[in-house]
Amino acid sequence: MLRILVGGSSGAGKTTLARELARRIDAPYVEADSLFHGPGWVPRPEFVADVDAFTAQPRWVIDHDYRVVRDLIWSRMDTLVWLDYSRLVCEWRVIRRSVPRALLRRELWNGNRESLAKLLFDRDHPVRWSWRHHAHKRRLFGERIVAPEHAHVTVVRLAAPGATRAWLSSLPDHSRMSRRD
């Protein structure tokens, strides 16, 4: 595992897992949302170039495959860690993360913040997005992992948070090993 995409539906825990996985394998990590969203939630024009530069490295972990960079990431990655959780698990998690963000007005990326009004009324808010796109995301990953052009990709498909914790704990922690040297 040198070039890893952590994928799954909104709310699955991609960012949390990707950050920890990168730490454990001592690889650079980038949160794709931070590259994609400019001020005012407008897509950054540099997004594709930034993802291209990041994934040109010999080792990396990224936590999302936006459509515009999907083919680029999939052609370069060697491992997909697919958080294939149920819709209810994802929805609970996205609500649990979005409500405090909105109430506390936490900055996410480039000055952007979630709001309670958007949570309730914006059809593209992550809470609503997660619910509407869960089946599509699952179908998309299912199709991509069997496509001949992705035969080079090792797939780690995890269907529940407990399975993810067990899998992650089975990996050696290279960051600890390098600190001992």
Protein Blocks (a to p, Z undefined) as FASTA:
>chain_A
ZZdcdeddehilmmmmmmmmmmmnopacddfklmmmcghhiacfklmmmmmmmmmpmbdc
dfbdcfklmmmmmmmpmbdcdddbdfklmmmmmmmmmmmmmmnopafbehiacdfklmmm
mmkbmklmmmmmmmmmmmmmmmmmmpmklmmpccdddfbfklmmmmmmmpccfklmmmmZ
Z
